[in-house]
Amino acid sequence: MAHQWRFFRSGGFDQVRLDSIDDWQQLGSLDKKLWAALSCPVKGLEFDQRTLEYLDSDNDGRVRVEEVQAAVAWCLSVLKQPDVLLKGNELPLAAIDAMSEEGARLQASAQQILQNLKKPEAKALSVDDTKDLSKIFPADQFNGDGVVPEALAHDGEQRQLVRDILVSGFTSTDRSGEPGITADQIDGFLGEAKTWLQWREQGKQVELPFADKTADVHALVQTLKAKVDDFFVRCQLAAYDPQATTALNASSDDFANLSRKLLSTSEVNIDHLPIAHVNAEGRLPLRGGVHPHWREALHKLAEYLNEKNGQEELSLEQWQALNALLQPYDQWLNDKPKTAVSALGDERLQQILQGATIEVLRDLSIKDAAKKSEAESVLDVDKLIRYQANLRDLLRNFVNLEQFYHPKKTAVFQNGRLYIDSRSCDLCVEVLDAGKHAKMANHSGTYLLYLDCHRPGSKENRTIVAAVTAGDSGNLMIGRNGIFYDQQGRDWDATVTKIVEHPISVREAFFMPYRRISRMISEQVQKFAAAKDKEIETKSAAGVGDAAKTAEAGSKAPSTFDVAKFAGIFAAIGLAIGAIGTALAAVITGFLGLLWWQMPLAILGIILLISGPSMLLAWFKLRRRNLAPLLDANGWAVNADAKISIAFGRELTALAELPEGSRRSLKDPYEPKSVMPGIVLLAVLIIAVWWLWREGLLSQWFG
């Protein structure tokens, strides 16, 4: 008989219930079209990271439907009491099916973990027990990764050799968390040590023309080589054409420019000058008449050459002969191996190669690697413990979205709570790229705030997006600050950097037309006032100038007053006022002609005429608010039309409310005094008098 699935409706779509083990056992047969999500990222979720890494079996950074199904099926296959998956945060060892081969292996590994934790009598394991892998895999025991840390070595000599190999750049991290070495790294170390010692042995066969000073002479020649080669080429050109000698030496302009400066021997602007005066004979003096930058180096070279053959100057042939003399030594230096093992010294390397300790370490690595299956079984126990504690929560955020729509729970993608502008926002999602995220998240139809968050006193930074689903957007703007609390309770300074605007509530839409009209009138009044202020300023400045001119040239006769012109203006103004008055009178007359019960309906009709379209449009848009684009922009593959209704939006965003039973004083000494009540009262009084006069009541009373 086919399994009878049960569904509940929330968020505008049917979601499968996973309340029984029977549901879990049949999860592999559930149509993928009924899953709330098809994949989710491994990073950025408020969920146990190691559990997600276990689920991501192909290490592609995503958890997919097949991987979730495989995890559930594996848990069911190794447990004889599968109900433990539905509750609790401890895995009873008795729940493991020891009758199966894999179950027996897991139970044995679980007992080994308890032994390592020094609690062999315990009957259950929890996530806290396996949180620190160094306690499960002590550094002084084999753990199957083939890495030999210092603690695994048997004596001081072995431990010293481990340290020597580590400082030589050969290192791996043991499962215990300690640095160590593998068999391959031991072989690599031996190879580099042999290469280094062979190179050192070859150096003993190289001729040293200057005995123990050969290295110093070679270094000096290498320092001078480019500049001396340049000098002899210039000399050859001077011999080829004597007229070129002046140009090949420093020009008078060069020295003229230098004469205006405060010079020193480190002056960089004279590096282009030849090392000595260019001459057709091609002789380089080593003592005097040389470039000040290179004088000391040439003097040292002269000392070495003087000791050997008494040279005080250098010809091209002698320079070439000197380079040829040093060429074998130069070649040997160029063949020097680039390795960090040289820091250990030749004597220590010889001792290592000739000793047996290195082979002991290799044997330890091989023995450690041989325990791979046992170590992986220990990791499987850790995986089973974490699946038992966390898998049910994952299913309620993946197969369905029960936790998201639950009034007292949070989904794995909700990273914390944002407080800003007298409200709190609970739908906060971590973002890696705000610009890229906003392009997709815009389709959610939700008002979104992108915020850069920084932890006070630390270098931690993160970016989040917060959905504003209740209230209005009146005081929300780029640059506003708030406080974000993550799920661990840590506070972050948050600053709005980007806003994606959409309707927030029907209430906001009701007042939107009036706010727009008010904003338009305010802007026009401000523009008019600014223009008039500018006009007055301009006229005042012009008037002062005209007054000065008038004082010099004498006053002109005043212009005559154009009565006809101003009469026309006043007539036009009168007609406009009359038309407005007639229109107002018609409206008021029509309104007062209504029956008393019709008047409120008329007012309501006018309000609906103004606010109705805005409210209706907002209502339709709010009904389309969808969670899927918000998560898809973060790497999810949401498979459902997960709505954020108006009612649910009020749960996700809470507005400031006074506590129940609070006492409130409405008297504000700094509240601006408004003249509006007086204006309204005067208008009502005028309308009442006009109506009494229209009905003839005034003539009856005062006639």
LOVO-60861 format. One record per residue (C-alpha): residue in one letter; chain; y, x, z. Coordinates in steps of 0.25 Angstrom, whole numbers. Last residue first. Layout:
BEGIN
   guvo   finu      py      px      pz
      A      A       Y       X       Z
...
This chain:
BEGIN
   guvo   finu      py      px      pz
      G      A     361    -142      45
      F      A     355    -131      54
      W      A     341    -136      56
      Q      A     340    -144      44
      S      A     347    -134      35
      L      A     337    -123      40
      L      A     325    -132      38
      G      A     328    -134      23
      E      A     314    -128      19
      R      A     321    -117      11
      W      A     330    -114      23
      L      A     318    -113      33
      W      A     310    -104      22
      W      A     322     -95      21
      V      A     324     -94      36
      A      A     309     -91      38
      I      A     309     -80      26
      I      A     321     -73      33
      L      A     314     -73      46
      V      A     301     -68      40
      A      A     309     -57      33
      L      A     317     -53      46
      L      A     304     -52      54
      V      A     298     -43      43
      I      A     310     -34      43
      G      A     309     -34      59
      P      A     295     -30      59
      M      A     297     -19      48
      V      A     308     -12      56
      S      A     298      -2      61
      K      A     300       7      73
      P      A     293      20      71
      E      A     281      22      82
      Y      A     285      33      91
      P      A     285      25     104
      D      A     271      19     100
      K      A     267       6     108
      L      A     254       1     104
      S      A     247       5     116
      R      A     232       5     116
      R      A     221       4     126
      S      A     207       8     122
      G      A     195      -1     125
      E      A     187       3     113
      P      A     192      17     108
      L      A     203      17      98
      E      A     198      18      84
      A      A     199      30      74
      L      A     192      27      61
      A      A     177      30      58
      T      A     172      35      45
      L      A     157      34      42
      E      A     155      21      49
      R      A     167      15      42
      G      A     161      19      29
      F      A     149      12      32
      A      A     156      -1      33
      I      A     164       2      20
      S      A     151       6      13
      I      A     146      20      10
      K      A     136      18       0
      A      A     123      27      -3
      D      A     120      24     -17
      A      A     107      32     -16
      N      A     100      44     -22
      V      A     109      55     -15
      A      A     107      68     -22
      W      A     114      77     -12
      G      A     121      90     -16
      N      A     135      88      -9
      A      A     141      80     -20
      D      A     129      71     -20
      L      A     132      68      -5
      L      A     146      62      -8
      P      A     141      56     -21
      A      A     130      48     -13
      L      A     138      43      -2
      N      A     144      31     -10
      R      A     157      23      -8
      R      A     155      11     -18
      R      A     159       0      -9
      L      A     171       8      -5
      K      A     176       7     -19
      F      A     174      -8     -21
      W      A     181     -10      -8
      A      A     192      -1     -12
      L      A     195      -8     -25
      L      A     195     -22     -17
      M      A     204     -17      -7
      S      A     214     -11     -17
      P      A     213     -24     -26
      G      A     215     -33     -13
      S      A     227     -25      -7
      I      A     239     -31     -15
      L      A     233     -45     -19
      L      A     226     -46      -6
      I      A     238     -44       2
      I      A     245     -55      -7
      G      A     234     -64      -5
      L      A     234     -62      10
      I      A     249     -66      10
      A      A     246     -78       2
      L      A     234     -82      11
      P      A     243     -80      23
      M      A     253     -90      17
      Q      A     243    -101      12
      W      A     241    -105      26
      W      A     255    -108      29
      L      A     257    -116      16
      L      A     264    -109       5
      G      A     278    -111       1
      L      A     283     -99      10
      F      A     275     -90       1
      G      A     281     -96     -12
      T      A     295     -95      -6
      I      A     293     -81      -2
      V      A     288     -77     -15
      A      A     299     -84     -23
      A      A     310     -79     -13
      L      A     304     -65     -15
      A      A     305     -67     -30
      T      A     319     -73     -29
      G      A     324     -62     -20
      I      A     319     -51     -29
      A      A     326     -58     -41
      G      A     338     -59     -33
      I      A     338     -45     -29
      A      A     336     -40     -43
      L      A     347     -50     -48
      G      A     357     -45     -38
      I      A     354     -30     -41
      A      A     357     -33     -56
      A      A     370     -40     -52
      F      A     374     -29     -43
      I      A     372     -19     -55
      G      A     379     -28     -65
      A      A     391     -29     -55
      F      A     391     -14     -54
      K      A     393     -12     -69
      A      A     403     -23     -70
      V      A     412     -18     -59
      D      A     413      -4     -64
      F      A     422       3     -54
      T      A     432      13     -60
      S      A     430      28     -60
      P      A     438      36     -50
      A      A     449      44     -56
      K      A     446      59     -56
      S      A     449      68     -44
      G      A     455      81     -47
      A      A     449      93     -54
      E      A     446     102     -42
      A      A     443      92     -31
      T      A     435      84     -42
      K      A     426      96     -45
      A      A     423      98     -30
      A      A     420      83     -28
      D      A     411      83     -40
      G      A     403      95     -34
      V      A     401      87     -21
      G      A     398      75     -28
      A      A     387      82     -36
      A      A     380      87     -23
      S      A     381      73     -17
      K      A     376      67     -30
      T      A     364      76     -30
      E      A     361      73     -15
      I      A     362      58     -17
      E      A     353      59     -29
      K      A     343      67     -22
      D      A     343      57     -10
      K      A     342      46     -20
      A      A     330      52     -26
      A      A     323      55     -13
      A      A     326      41      -8
      F      A     320      35     -21
      K      A     308      44     -20
      Q      A     306      41      -6
      V      A     307      26      -9
      Q      A     297      27     -20
      E      A     287      35     -12
      S      A     288      25      -1
      I      A     287      13     -10
      M      A     275      19     -17
      R      A     268      23      -3
      S      A     271       9       2
      I      A     265       3     -11
      R      A     253      12     -10
      R      A     251       9       5
      Y      A     252      -6       2
      P      A     241      -5      -9
      M      A     232       4       0
      F      A     232      -5      12
      F      A     220     -13       8
      A      A     213      -1       2
      E      A     213       6      16
      R      A     207      -6      22
      V      A     196      -7      11
      S      A     192       7      16
      I      A     191      22      11
      P      A     195      21      -4
      H      A     192      34     -11
      E      A     200      47     -11
      V      A     193      61     -12
      I      A     201      70      -3
      K      A     201      85      -3
      T      A     204      96       7
      V      A     204      89      21
      T      A     204      98      32
      A      A     193      99      43
      D      A     193     108      55
      W      A     178     108      60
      D      A     172     103      73
      R      A     158     106      77
      G      A     149      94      81
      Q      A     136      99      75
      Q      A     137      88      65
      D      A     151      93      60
      Y      A     164      89      66
      F      A     176      89      56
      I      A     190      88      61
      G      A     202      84      53
      N      A     213      89      45
      R      A     221      83      34
      G      A     224      93      22
      I      A     221      83      11
      M      A     224      69      15
      L      A     219      58      24
      N      A     230      50      31
      G      A     229      37      23
      S      A     215      38      19
      D      A     210      25      25
      G      A     200      21      36
      A      A     185      22      33
      T      A     176      30      23
      V      A     182      44      24
      A      A     171      53      18
      A      A     171      67      23
      V      A     169      79      14
      I      A     166      93      21
      T      A     169     107      18
      R      A     165     118      28
      N      A     171     131      34
      E      A     166     140      46
      K      A     174     152      48
      S      A     176     149      63
      G      A     186     146      74
      P      A     188     132      69
      R      A     178     127      60
      H      A     183     124      46
      C      A     182     111      38
      D      A     187     109      24
      L      A     188      94      21
      Y      A     185      85       9
      L      A     189      70      12
      L      A     182      59       5
      Y      A     185      45       2
      T      A     172      39      -3
      G      A     169      34     -17
      S      A     157      43     -18
      H      A     161      47     -32
      N      A     171      57     -26
      A      A     159      64     -20
      M      A     156      70     -33
      K      A     169      77     -37
      A      A     172      79     -22
      H      A     160      88     -20
      K      A     164      98     -31
      G      A     178      99     -25
      A      A     173     100     -10
      D      A     162     111     -13
      L      A     152     113      -1
      V      A     154      99       6
      E      A     149      95      19
      V      A     148      80      21
      C      A     156      71      31
      L      A     153      56      32
      D      A     157      54      46
      C      A     172      53      45
      S      A     180      51      57
      R      A     194      45      57
      S      A     208      47      63
      D      A     213      55      51
      I      A     201      65      52
      Y      A     188      67      60
      L      A     176      72      51
      R      A     162      70      56
      G      A     150      79      52
      N      A     141      84      41
      Q      A     135      70      36
      F      A     125      75      26
      V      A     113      73      36
      A      A     117      59      39
      T      A     123      55      52
      K      A     118      45      62
      K      A     124      33      70
      P      A     128      23      59
      H      A     116      26      50
      Y      A     120      26      36
      F      A     119      41      35
      Q      A     106      42      43
      E      A      99      32      34
      L      A     102      38      21
      N      A      88      37      15
      V      A      78      47       9
      F      A      88      58      12
      N      A      96      56      24
      R      A      86      48      32
      L      A      75      57      27
      L      A      83      69      32
      D      A      83      63      46
      R      A      68      61      46
      L      A      66      75      41
      N      A      73      81      53
      A      A      65      83      65
      Q      A      51      82      59
      Y      A      55      90      47
      R      A      61     101      56
      I      A      48     102      64
      L      A      40     102      51
      K      A      49     113      45
      D      A      48     122      58
      V      A      33     120      57
      D      A      33     124      43
      L      A      41     136      47
      V      A      29     140      56
      S      A      20     138      45
      E      A      28     147      36
      A      A      26     158      47
      E      A      11     156      47
      S      A      11     157      31
      K      A      19     169      31
      K      A      12     177      41
      A      A       7     187      31
      A      A      22     191      29
      D      A      22     196      43
      K      A      10     205      41
      I      A      16     211      28
      S      A      29     214      35
      L      A      22     220      47
      D      A      14     229      37
      R      A      27     233      31
      L      A      33     237      44
      V      A      20     245      47
      E      A      22     252      34
      I      A      36     257      37
      T      A      31     262      51
      A      A      21     272      44
      G      A      31     284      43
      Q      A      34     293      31
      L      A      43     283      24
      I      A      50     280      37
      Q      A      52     294      42
      Q      A      57     298      28
      L      A      67     287      29
      R      A      72     292      43
      E      A      74     306      38
      D      A      81     302      25
      G      A      91     294      33
      L      A      91     279      37
      A      A     104     277      29
      S      A      97     280      16
      V      A      89     267      17
      A      A     102     260      13
      T      A      99     262      -2
      K      A     106     266     -15
      P      A      98     277     -20
      K      A     105     290     -24
      D      A     103     293     -39
      N      A     118     295     -41
      L      A     118     306     -30
      W      A     107     313     -38
      Q      A     114     313     -51
      D      A     127     318     -44
      Y      A     119     330     -38
      P      A     113     333     -52
      Q      A     127     332     -58
      L      A     134     341     -48
      L      A     133     353     -57
      A      A     136     345     -69
      N      A     149     340     -63
      L      A     153     354     -59
      A      A     150     359     -73
      Q      A     159     347     -79
      W      A     170     351     -70
      Q      A     168     366     -74
      E      A     169     363     -88
      L      A     181     354     -87
      S      A     188     365     -79
      L      A     191     366     -64
      E      A     200     374     -56
      E      A     199     382     -43
      Q      A     185     387     -45
      G      A     179     397     -36
      N      A     164     395     -40
      K      A     157     388     -29
      E      A     166     388     -17
      N      A     178     386     -27
      L      A     171     374     -32
      Y      A     169     368     -19
      E      A     184     371     -15
      A      A     189     367     -28
      L      A     182     353     -27
      K      A     189     351     -13
      H      A     203     355     -19
      L      A     200     345     -31
      A      A     197     334     -21
      E      A     210     337     -13
      R      A     218     337     -25
      W      A     213     324     -31
      H      A     224     314     -27
      P      A     235     325     -28
      H      A     232     327     -43
      V      A     230     342     -45
      G      A     239     354     -47
      G      A     232     363     -37
      R      A     218     366     -32
      L      A     207     361     -42
      P      A     214     364     -55
      L      A     208     357     -67
      R      A     208     365     -79
      G      A     207     358     -93
      E      A     215     369    -101
      A      A     223     358    -108
      N      A     229     354     -95
      V      A     230     341     -87
      H      A     237     342     -73
      A      A     227     338     -62
      I      A     220     326     -58
      P      A     226     318     -69
      L      A     236     306     -65
      H      A     230     292     -64
      D      A     229     293     -49
      I      A     244     294     -47
      N      A     247     280     -44
      V      A     237     280     -32
      E      A     246     289     -23
      S      A     236     295     -13
      T      A     243     308     -13
      S      A     256     302     -10
      L      A     268     298     -17
      L      A     281     290     -13
      K      A     285     285     -27
      R      A     296     287     -37
      S      A     290     300     -42
      L      A     277     294     -45
      N      A     284     286     -57
      A      A     290     298     -62
      F      A     277     306     -61
      D      A     270     296     -70
      D      A     282     295     -79
      S      A     281     310     -81
      S      A     267     308     -86
      A      A     254     313     -79
      N      A     245     322     -87
      L      A     238     317     -99
      A      A     251     314    -106
      T      A     256     328    -104
      T      A     244     335    -109
      A      A     243     326    -122
      Q      A     251     336    -129
      P      A     241     347    -127
      D      A     231     339    -136
      Y      A     216     342    -135
      A      A     218     351    -123
      A      A     226     340    -116
      L      A     215     330    -119
      Q      A     204     339    -113
      C      A     213     340    -101
      R      A     214     325     -99
      V      A     199     325    -100
      F      A     198     335     -89
      F      A     207     328     -80
      D      A     199     314     -82
      D      A     186     321     -78
      V      A     193     327     -66
      K      A     198     313     -61
      A      A     185     306     -64
      K      A     177     317     -57
      L      A     185     320     -45
      T      A     178     311     -35
      Q      A     164     314     -41
      V      A     167     329     -40
      L      A     171     327     -25
      A      A     158     320     -22
      H      A     150     330     -29
      V      A     157     341     -22
      D      A     154     335      -8
      A      A     140     332     -12
      T      A     138     347     -17
      K      A     144     352      -4
      D      A     130     356       2
      A      A     126     365      -9
      F      A     137     364     -20
      P      A     128     364     -32
      L      A     118     355     -25
      E      A     106     354     -34
      V      A      97     342     -32
      Q      A      83     343     -27
      K      A      86     339     -13
      G      A      93     327     -19
      Q      A      80     322     -24
      E      A      74     321     -10
      R      A      86     312      -6
      W      A      82     303     -18
      Q      A      68     303     -14
      L      A      72     299       0
      W      A      81     288      -5
      T      A      70     282     -14
      K      A      59     283      -3
      A      A      68     275       6
      E      A      72     265      -4
      G      A      57     262      -7
      L      A      54     262       8
      F      A      65     251      10
      G      A      60     243      -1
      D      A      46     243       4
      I      A      50     239      17
      Q      A      59     228      11
      D      A      46     223       4
      A      A      39     223      17
      T      A      50     215      23
      I      A      61     219      33
      G      A      67     212      45
      P      A      80     205      50
      E      A      78     195      61
      G      A      79     180      59
      S      A      65     177      64
      R      A      61     174      50
      D      A      64     188      46
      T      A      76     191      38
      S      A      75     202      28
      T      A      81     216      27
      F      A      80     229      19
      G      A      94     235      19
      S      A      92     249      25
      V      A      96     244      39
      L      A      84     234      39
      I      A      74     246      35
      D      A      79     254      46
      R      A      78     243      56
      V      A      64     240      52
      L      A      61     255      54
      Q      A      67     254      68
      R      A      58     242      71
      Q      A      46     250      66
      E      A      49     262      75
      G      A      52     254      87
      D      A      39     247      87
      H      A      31     234      82
      A      A      41     229      71
      L      A      42     213      72
      A      A      55     214      79
      E      A      62     222      68
      P      A      60     212      58
      V      A      48     212      48
      V      A      50     202      37
      G      A      37     197      30
      D      A      41     182      32
      G      A      28     178      39
      N      A      33     177      54
      F      A      27     189      60
      Q      A      32     190      75
      D      A      43     199      81
      A      A      54     192      75
      P      A      50     179      81
      F      A      47     167      71
      I      A      48     154      78
      K      A      59     160      87
      S      A      66     166      76
      L      A      65     153      68
      D      A      76     147      78
      K      A      76     132      75
      T      A      61     131      77
      D      A      61     125      91
      D      A      74     118      89
      V      A      67     110      78
      S      A      57     105      87
      L      A      42     108      91
      A      A      32     100      99
      K      A      21     102     109
      A      A      26     114     117
      E      A      16     122     125
      P      A      18     135     116
      K      A      33     136     120
      K      A      36     151     118
      L      A      44     148     105
      N      A      34     158      98
      Q      A      23     150     103
      L      A      29     137      99
      I      A      30     142      85
      Q      A      16     146      85
      Q      A      12     132      89
      A      A      20     127      78
      S      A      13     136      69
      A      A      -1     132      73
      Q      A       4     117      71
      L      A       9     120      57
      R      A      -4     127      53
      A      A     -12     115      58
      G      A      -3     105      51
      E      A      -5     113      38
      E      A     -20     113      39
      S      A     -21      98      43
      M      A     -27      94      57
      A      A     -15     100      65
      D      A      -7      88      60
      I      A       6      91      67
      A      A      11      80      77
      A      A       5      87      89
      L      A      15      98      87
      P      A      26      88      90
      L      A      38      90      81
      E      A      51      88      89
      N      A      63      81      84
      G      A      59      67      86
      K      A      57      55      76
      L      A      51      51      63
      L      A      44      64      59
      V      A      36      63      72
      D      A      29      51      66
      P      A      21      60      57
      Q      A      11      63      68
      K      A       0      70      60
      L      A      10      79      54
      V      A       7      89      43
      S      A       7      80      31
      L      A      18      71      36
      C      A      28      83      37
      W      A      24      88      23
      A      A      26      74      17
      V      A      40      73      23
      A      A      44      87      18
      A      A      38      84       4
      Q      A      46      71       3
      V      A      59      78       7
      E      A      56      89      -3
      E      A      53      79     -14
      V      A      66      71     -11
      R      A      75      84     -12
      V      A      81      93      -2
      R      A      91     103      -9
      G      A      95     117      -8
      D      A      85     122     -19
      N      A      76     128      -8
      D      A      63     122     -15
      S      A      58     117      -1
      D      A      71     111       3
      L      A      65     103      14
      Y      A      63     116      23
      E      A      77     120      20
      L      A      82     106      24
      T      A      74     107      37
      R      A      80     121      40
      Q      A      94     115      38
      D      A      93     104      48
      F      A     102      93      44
      E      A     117      91      43
      L      A     118      94      28
      G      A     126     104      21
      K      A     114     112      14
      V      A     100     107      10
      P      A     106      98       0
      C      A     101      84      -2
      S      A      91      78     -13
      L      A      86      64     -18
      A      A      94      56      -8
      A      A      93      41      -3
      W      A      79      40      -8
      L      A      75      27     -15
      K      A      75      32     -29
      K      A      66      43     -24
      D      A      55      32     -23
      L      A      48      34     -10
      S      A      33      39     -12
      G      A      35      52      -5
      L      A      42      45       7
      Q      A      29      38       9
      Q      A      25      46      22
      W      A      39      45      27
      D      A      39      30      26
      D      A      26      29      33
      I      A      31      38      44
      S      A      41      27      47
      D      A      56      25      47
      L      A      60      30      33
      R      A      67      18      28
      V      A      72      18      14
      Q      A      86      16      10
      D      A      91       4       2
      F      A     106       6      -3
      G      A     120       1       1
      G      A     122      11      12
      S      A     111       5      20
      R      A      99      -3      16
      F      A      86      -1      23
      F      A      72       1      16
      R      A      58       0      20
      W      A      47       6      12
      Q      A      33      -1      11
      H      A      23      10       7
      A      A      14       5      -4
      M      A       0       0       0
